[in-house]
Structure formats: C-alpha cells, structure tokens
Amino acid sequence: MTRLAPEEVDVRLPEVPGWGVVEGKLHREVVFRNFVEAFGFMTLVAFAAERLNHHPNWSNAWNKVIIDIVSHDQGGITEQCFELAAAVNTALGETT
C-alpha cells in the first residue's frame, strides 16, 4: 500500500466518523463506562488488526482508549489505515 497524500486523507476522513489526523496519524479517543468495556473493545480491535495485518498504536487508561493508526513502512496514512479505522468503528457498533 502506498501512502496517501494529505488531500486524499482529507477527502477520506468523512468515511470514518470520529477520526481526525494528529501528527500525521489517524487519531481517535474513546471513553467507555469501565475498564472491562474498554478492554473488551480492544480485544475486538486486536482480532481485526490481525486479520488486516495492520496494528494500531494505542493506550488504555481505565475506561479510555487512545488509538493512532499509521503505516510505519509507508511513512504515513494508507488505505489500510482507513480499513482499520472502519473496523474500529464497527467494533464500536458504529456504521457509516
């Protein structure tokens, strides 16, 4: 996959509601009711990331999950990054 130009990223962002671009990465923060919900969500995303062979940079602090998606190989955001962002939204029960 090749890196998308910033203009292409801007055009694609509406396809993945809740996401923005921070420091050249797709970025989203999600707050859950508790740690178990946050961890369960991360488990769903982990399976999707494995299927796509594309893994997020993320962190979890109790009920909050912070997710950054970028292709290190391509040095920026790729189509695969958007696929993973869409999978995250699906794990959240969001549809586009």
N, C-alpha and C positions, 0 to 999 in steps of 0.2 A: 504494500500500500504506500502511496506517496502522500507526502504532507500537503494539506490543503492550504491555499492562500488565505490570508486573513479575510478577504472579501467573501470567499467561499464559505468560511466558517460563519461569518455574519449572516449569510443567506440561509444556512442550515440550522442556526440556533432555534428558530421558532418550531422546528420539528421535535425538539426535546425541551418541553416546558420545564421551568425550574432551574435550568442550567445557564451559566454565564461563562465568560472567559476571564480568568485571573492568572496573570503571569504566564500567558501562553498555554494554559491548560483549561480543558472543560472543568468547571467547578460547581459543586453543589453541596449544601449543608442541609441535613435532615434531622429533625428532632422527633423523638418517639416518646411514648409515655413512660418507658422504663428501660433498663438495661437489657432485659430479656427480649423485648421487641426489637431493639437496636441490633442485638446480636443475631436474632433470627433473620432479620433483613440482610445483614452482612453475609450470612450463610447462603441465602438465595442468590445474592450477587456473586459470591465466590463460585458457585456452580456455573453461572452464566459466563463469568470471566474465563473459567477453564474451557468451556465449550468454544469460546471465541479465541482462546489463547492470547488474551489481551487483559492485563491485570491493572487495576487502579492503584493509585497511591491514596491511601486513606488512613483515617484515625478514628478512634472511638473513645469518647469520654462519657461514661454512664449512659445517658439517653441520646447523645448527639453523635452523628456520623458525618465526617467531612470527607468528601471524595474529590480527587483530582484525577483526570484522565488525560494522558498524553502518550504519544508514541516516542519512546526514547530512541528507537532505531531510526525513525524518520525525523527526529528533532522538532516535532510539533504535532498538531492535531490532524488525524487522518479519518477516513471513512469508518475505519474500525472503532475509533474513539466514539463516534456518533452511534455505532451499533451497540457498544457497551452502555452508553448513556441511555439509550432507549430501553435496554434490558433492565437498567436500574429503575427507570420509570415504571416498567412493567412489574418489577418486584414490589414497588410501592402501590401497585393497583391503579396506576395512572395510565390512561390510554390517550393516544394522540389522534 
